[in-house]
Amino acid sequence: MTKVRIRPSVAKLPTYQPGGRPSGRLVYKLSSNESPYPPLPGVIAAVTDSAVDLNRYPSMLADELAGAIARLHGLEPGQVAVGAGSVAVLAHTLTAVAGEADSVAYPWRSFEAYPILTGITGAESVTVPLGPEGRLDLEALAAAINARTRAVLVCSPNNPTGPAVHQDEFDRFMAAVPESVLVVLDEAYAEFVTDGEAVDGIGAIAAHGNLVVLRTFSKAYGLAGMRVGYALGRSRLIDAIRAVTTPFSVSAMAELAAITSLQLTDQLRQRVAGVVQRRTFMFEGLVAQGWQPPDPQGNFVWLDLGVDSVPFADACRRAGVLVRPFADEGVRVSVGEQEGVERFLEVASTWV
């Protein structure tokens, strides 16, 4: 037995549960919110050519990529912090503002990493139940803020339930949040949003000095294996995030893959349109069967199955489809290959 002292907050951390992985026979993986498509054309070739420089360190803070992202969103490079996936960027963001005596508020159920990353800082998690139809209750979230609150996390579209936060409710929320409390708007699935009332996080940065917006290349861009995400906000906040970011955390290959992807706007739109079309097919198929899933604005659909969540996931697995159960709560089903979606709907039809 080691006698080394482990921080109590670390010893109590929940374990992140990734989506199931296929093994053995042919199985359709709808358990992780990945793109069913390979990287965009030209990305693999660019990354392969860069392999000759694996003996060299990458850029310390991926500055070239930060500049490309800034141009994409009409911001300054100093308003962009890049990291090894939006999860890592969120970890750095919380590290910059929260500590042992503080608290972080967020809706629940929401992204599974939130309690883990909050716990790593030593801060206390303050969770706020979702409202009807899997939507975030921003009024209750604002009411949960107290003197110890250092950050509030808002996931739009919410993972795993799917609905997006609307602009009007976000504006009221920001008006109610003290300017000393950081608001992190997690827009990992922003590219898939078709709700015309959804919040424009990047557009809100100019109006709010306490707002950071998170984005990722893992979903729409199909670079989940490369681990690239970023934060956008006022330069003072971004400077703090950069200060605690692990140097060289984004590999040269990952940076090049992201830069190349940003140049393929038309191809990206086609990919996103394909995912949205298949998401609509899945959603409408479930509704026709008698299900009532929340409005899906990401690349996944949520089924509120409660205690039947794990048995339903087991039935899907036996049919050759992996889905993501949250015990006693529900099941998240990612948009994957058409054949996998159809097989999932066959199983769902027997559980209405």
Secondary structure, 3 states (H helix, E strand, C coil): CCCCCCCHHHHCCCCCCCCCCCCCCCCEECCCCCCCCCCCCCHHHHHHHHHHHCCCCCCCCCHHHHHHHHHHHCCCHHHEEEECCHHHHHHHHHHHHCCCCCEEEEEECCCCHHHHHHHHHCCEEEEEECCHHHCCCHHHHHHCCCCCEEEEEEECCCCCCCCCCEHHHHHHHHHHCCCCCEEEEECCCHHHCCCCCECCHHHHHHHCCCEEEEEECCCCCCCCCCCCEEEEECHHHHHHHHHCCCCCCCCHHHHHHHHHHHCCHHHHHHHHHHHHHHHHHHHHHHHHHCCCCCCCCCCEEEECCHHHHHHHHHHHHHCCEECEEECCCEEEEECCCHHHHHHHHHHHHCCC
